[in-house]
Amino acid sequence: VQLQAYGGGSVQAGGSLKLSCKASGMITSVFNPGRMGWYRQAPGKQRELVAELAPGGATNYQHSVKGRFTISKNSARKTLYLQMDTLEPEDTAVYYCNIKSGSQDYWGRGTLVTVSS
């Protein structure tokens, strides 16, 4: 199983990016019940939870991104998304996707998001 995160890049403040995370090699019975999340790690800081999506569809967001970021998934494509709007320089970080299913904890390689003022 491999999580491939992509979609990062450089944007100006106020811009948008959409991150994707494809779960290659993960069977549906593992993907669908999984608890999914996006984390980020800014330079010199600890990794932090940005958004999470429960199997039933409930979402949870870090306070600083509420109303600006949206987490979603496409089960048929086994892909997790993070739509990021109204980006701020404080959103600059490496973003990681995560899927927890049963006793398994999968992480993708990070994708860098840089927001300039």
C-alpha positions as CSV (number, residue, x, y, z in Angstrom):
1,V,0.0,0.0,0.0
2,Q,1.2,3.4,-0.9
3,L,-0.3,6.8,-0.3
4,Q,0.7,9.3,-3.0
5,A,0.0,12.9,-2.1
6,Y,0.2,15.6,-4.7
7,G,-1.2,19.0,-5.6
8,G,1.1,21.2,-3.6
9,G,2.7,24.3,-5.0
10,S,3.3,27.9,-4.5
11,V,0.5,30.4,-4.5
12,Q,-0.1,33.9,-3.3
13,A,-2.2,34.7,-0.3
14,G,-5.9,34.4,-1.1
15,G,-5.3,31.7,-3.6
16,S,-6.5,28.1,-3.7
17,L,-5.0,24.7,-4.0
18,K,-6.5,21.2,-4.0
19,L,-4.4,18.4,-2.6
20,S,-5.0,14.8,-3.5
21,C,-3.9,11.5,-1.9
22,K,-4.3,8.3,-3.8
23,A,-4.2,5.0,-1.9
24,S,-2.5,2.7,-4.3
25,G,-2.8,-1.0,-3.6
26,M,-5.4,-0.5,-0.8
27,I,-8.5,-2.7,-1.1
28,T,-11.9,-1.1,-0.7
29,S,-12.7,-3.0,2.5
30,V,-9.7,-1.2,4.0
31,F,-10.2,2.2,2.4
32,N,-13.9,2.7,3.1
33,P,-13.8,2.1,6.9
34,G,-10.7,4.2,7.3
35,R,-10.5,7.3,9.3
36,M,-8.7,9.8,7.1
37,G,-6.8,13.0,7.8
38,W,-4.5,15.7,6.5
39,Y,-1.7,16.9,8.7
40,R,0.9,19.5,8.1
41,Q,4.3,20.4,9.5
42,A,5.7,23.9,9.2
43,P,9.4,24.6,9.5
44,G,10.5,24.3,13.1
45,K,7.1,23.1,14.3
46,Q,5.5,19.8,15.2
47,R,3.2,18.0,12.8
48,E,-0.4,19.0,13.4
49,L,-3.8,17.8,12.4
50,V,-5.5,20.0,9.8
51,A,-8.7,18.1,8.9
52,E,-10.1,14.6,9.5
53,L,-12.9,12.6,7.9
54,A,-14.6,9.8,9.7
55,P,-16.0,6.7,7.9
56,G,-19.6,8.0,8.4
57,G,-18.8,11.3,6.9
58,A,-18.3,13.5,9.9
59,T,-15.5,16.0,9.6
60,N,-13.3,17.9,12.0
61,Y,-11.1,20.8,11.3
62,Q,-8.3,22.7,13.0
63,H,-9.8,26.0,14.1
64,S,-7.4,28.1,11.9
65,V,-8.7,26.4,8.7
66,K,-12.4,26.2,9.4
67,G,-14.4,27.7,6.6
68,R,-11.4,27.7,4.3
69,F,-10.4,24.1,3.9
70,T,-12.7,21.1,3.0
71,I,-11.8,17.5,3.3
72,S,-13.5,14.9,1.1
73,K,-12.9,11.5,-0.5
74,N,-13.8,9.5,-3.6
75,S,-14.2,5.9,-2.5
76,A,-14.3,4.6,-6.1
77,R,-11.0,6.3,-6.8
78,K,-9.6,5.5,-3.3
79,T,-8.5,9.1,-3.2
80,L,-8.6,11.7,-0.4
81,Y,-8.8,15.4,-1.1
82,L,-8.2,18.7,0.7
83,Q,-9.6,21.8,-1.0
84,M,-7.8,24.8,0.4
85,D,-9.2,28.2,-0.3
86,T,-8.3,31.7,0.9
87,L,-4.8,30.5,1.7
88,E,-2.7,32.5,4.2
89,P,1.1,32.6,4.6
90,E,0.6,30.7,7.9
91,D,-0.6,27.7,5.9
92,T,2.9,27.2,4.5
93,A,3.9,23.7,5.4
94,V,4.5,20.2,4.2
95,Y,1.1,18.5,4.0
96,Y,0.7,14.7,4.7
97,C,-2.2,12.4,4.2
98,N,-3.1,9.7,6.7
99,I,-5.4,6.7,6.7
100,K,-6.1,4.7,9.8
101,S,-7.9,1.4,9.2
102,G,-8.1,-1.3,11.8
103,S,-4.7,-1.7,13.2
104,Q,-3.0,-0.1,10.2
105,D,-1.8,3.4,10.1
106,Y,-0.7,4.6,6.6
107,W,1.1,7.8,5.8
108,G,1.9,9.4,2.5
109,R,5.0,11.4,1.6
110,G,4.4,15.1,2.1
111,T,3.6,17.7,-0.5
112,L,4.9,21.2,0.0
113,V,2.5,24.2,0.1
114,T,4.0,27.6,0.0
115,V,1.9,30.7,0.4
116,S,3.4,34.1,-0.2
117,S,2.1,37.4,1.0
